[in-house]
Amino acid sequence: MIPNPVIAEPIEVEVILADWPVRLLVNRKYLPFLKENGLLQGDALLNLSNHSPVKKHYDRGVCDRTVDRVLLGNHKIKAYRKICRSSSLSRTIKCWLEGARTVPGRNWTANLNLAAAGIPVAAPIALIEKRSGPFAGESALLTAELSGYVPLSNLLYEAYLQRRLHPQAFTSLKRRVIDTLARLLGQLIEAQVVNPTLSSKHIFLSRDDNSFDFALIDVGRARLVSRLRTRHLVKPLSVLHRSLSLEIFSSTDRLRLFKRVFPSPNHYHNQKRFIKRIVRKAGQRGFRDINSPHY
């Protein structure tokens, strides 16, 4: 049976290799599929042959991060592999200060914490960390592809293009999006989760005519706090506010969303002042342009 690509419950982790220079951790639900592909031997996850590049990140002219799409279990499971190559003291120290050995290791821990807190995330499949020197190494995180889900930004953009043919459908869609985002933000607040990368590209919604299910990706910087304060909410909401085009998701839509999340005028000191703080943090220059190829 193929595991659900979205998970919102504690994850059982199997430790395959625990000693340096290679450490390998696996989600127990995906263990049979990794065995079937022979991916539990050494650094096999770093040397996959059946993969297609999706995105590359260059730091000072050197490709240090790549995202690949891979197939597991005789193409039964689609997944994404994020590889990070670390070769600097500053990056290694930054990861250590955040309680992890590598960037994929930080992402792995964040996925486990959010799933245990009941927040739907893309299921982490495996983590491998390989050290080749004091501050050099290679690591990778494998996460399930969210089949049947689309990024919030893409969903709104596609509906926006069809708005003249189906104006009522576009309005209805935005209302359902507002309801879904209100549920998402309510769960994050209740679970005391701070996610400073809460962009519309990292929020995935299921294609459903009645209601949306949601899931988060790229939650590596998310963390749980003992007490959620106002300052913890400003950054995530400003990132979400900035990632949506004003032409598609109007100021009225945003106000409806914020009032759904913070219904009481006295909540977080003052509702209007808090919303103004979010807008000021986002900054007008940071709004997405719907004509941009990156939207």
ChimeraX attribute file (.defattr): number of C-alpha atoms within 10 A of each C-alpha:
attribute: neighborCount
match mode: 1-to-1
recipient: residues
	/A:1	5
	/A:2	10
	/A:3	11
	/A:4	13
	/A:5	21
	/A:6	23
	/A:7	22
	/A:8	19
	/A:9	16
	/A:10	14
	/A:11	18
	/A:12	11
	/A:13	15
	/A:14	15
	/A:15	14
	/A:16	16
	/A:17	17
	/A:18	11
	/A:19	9
	/A:20	11
	/A:21	13
	/A:22	18
	/A:23	18
	/A:24	23
	/A:25	20
	/A:26	22
	/A:27	20
	/A:28	15
	/A:29	18
	/A:30	20
	/A:31	17
	/A:32	11
	/A:33	17
	/A:34	20
	/A:35	13
	/A:36	12
	/A:37	15
	/A:38	12
	/A:39	18
	/A:40	19
	/A:41	12
	/A:42	16
	/A:43	18
	/A:44	13
	/A:45	24
	/A:46	18
	/A:47	9
	/A:48	14
	/A:49	9
	/A:50	11
	/A:51	15
	/A:52	13
	/A:53	12
	/A:54	12
	/A:55	11
	/A:56	13
	/A:57	13
	/A:58	10
	/A:59	8
	/A:60	7
	/A:61	7
	/A:62	9
	/A:63	12
	/A:64	16
	/A:65	19
	/A:66	17
	/A:67	20
	/A:68	18
	/A:69	19
	/A:70	21
	/A:71	18
	/A:72	17
	/A:73	15
	/A:74	9
	/A:75	10
	/A:76	11
	/A:77	17
	/A:78	16
	/A:79	24
	/A:80	23
	/A:81	27
	/A:82	23
	/A:83	23
	/A:84	21
	/A:85	19
	/A:86	21
	/A:87	16
	/A:88	12
	/A:89	11
	/A:90	11
	/A:91	16
	/A:92	19
	/A:93	15
	/A:94	14
	/A:95	16
	/A:96	14
	/A:97	10
	/A:98	13
	/A:99	12
	/A:100	17
	/A:101	18
	/A:102	27
	/A:103	26
	/A:104	24
	/A:105	21
	/A:106	20
	/A:107	22
	/A:108	25
	/A:109	20
	/A:110	21
	/A:111	31
	/A:112	22
	/A:113	20
	/A:114	24
	/A:115	21
	/A:116	16
	/A:117	19
	/A:118	15
	/A:119	22
	/A:120	22
	/A:121	27
	/A:122	23
	/A:123	29
	/A:124	26
	/A:125	24
	/A:126	26
	/A:127	24
	/A:128	26
	/A:129	27
	/A:130	21
	/A:131	18
	/A:132	13
	/A:133	10
	/A:134	10
	/A:135	14
	/A:136	15
	/A:137	19
	/A:138	21
	/A:139	26
	/A:140	28
	/A:141	25
	/A:142	25
	/A:143	27
	/A:144	26
	/A:145	22
	/A:146	23
	/A:147	13
	/A:148	11
	/A:149	19
	/A:150	18
	/A:151	20
	/A:152	20
	/A:153	23
	/A:154	15
	/A:155	19
	/A:156	19
	/A:157	17
	/A:158	11
	/A:159	19
	/A:160	22
	/A:161	12
	/A:162	12
	/A:163	15
	/A:164	11
	/A:165	11
	/A:166	12
	/A:167	13
	/A:168	10
	/A:169	15
	/A:170	20
	/A:171	14
	/A:172	11
	/A:173	20
	/A:174	19
	/A:175	15
	/A:176	16
	/A:177	20
	/A:178	20
	/A:179	17
	/A:180	18
	/A:181	21
	/A:182	19
	/A:183	16
	/A:184	20
	/A:185	20
	/A:186	15
	/A:187	16
	/A:188	19
	/A:189	16
	/A:190	11
	/A:191	18
	/A:192	18
	/A:193	23
	/A:194	23
	/A:195	22
	/A:196	20
	/A:197	21
	/A:198	24
	/A:199	23
	/A:200	21
	/A:201	19
	/A:202	18
	/A:203	22
	/A:204	24
	/A:205	24
	/A:206	18
	/A:207	14
	/A:208	10
	/A:209	8
	/A:210	7
	/A:211	14
	/A:212	18
	/A:213	15
	/A:214	22
	/A:215	24
	/A:216	24
	/A:217	23
	/A:218	20
	/A:219	22
	/A:220	18
	/A:221	17
	/A:222	21
	/A:223	17
	/A:224	16
	/A:225	12
	/A:226	8
	/A:227	8
	/A:228	15
	/A:229	13
	/A:230	11
	/A:231	13
	/A:232	17
	/A:233	20
	/A:234	20
	/A:235	20
	/A:236	21
	/A:237	23
	/A:238	23
	/A:239	23
	/A:240	20
	/A:241	25
	/A:242	22
	/A:243	20
	/A:244	25
	/A:245	20
	/A:246	18
	/A:247	11
	/A:248	19
	/A:249	17
	/A:250	13
	/A:251	13
	/A:252	10
	/A:253	15
	/A:254	16
	/A:255	13
	/A:256	17
	/A:257	20
	/A:258	20
	/A:259	15
	/A:260	17
	/A:261	19
	/A:262	18
	/A:263	12
	/A:264	12
	/A:265	13
	/A:266	10
	/A:267	12
	/A:268	14
	/A:269	11
	/A:270	12
	/A:271	17
	/A:272	14
	/A:273	12
	/A:274	20
	/A:275	19
	/A:276	11
	/A:277	15
	/A:278	22
	/A:279	17
	/A:280	12
	/A:281	17
	/A:282	21
	/A:283	13
	/A:284	11
	/A:285	7
	/A:286	15
	/A:287	16
	/A:288	18
	/A:289	15
	/A:290	16
	/A:291	8
	/A:292	7
	/A:293	6
	/A:294	7
	/A:295	15
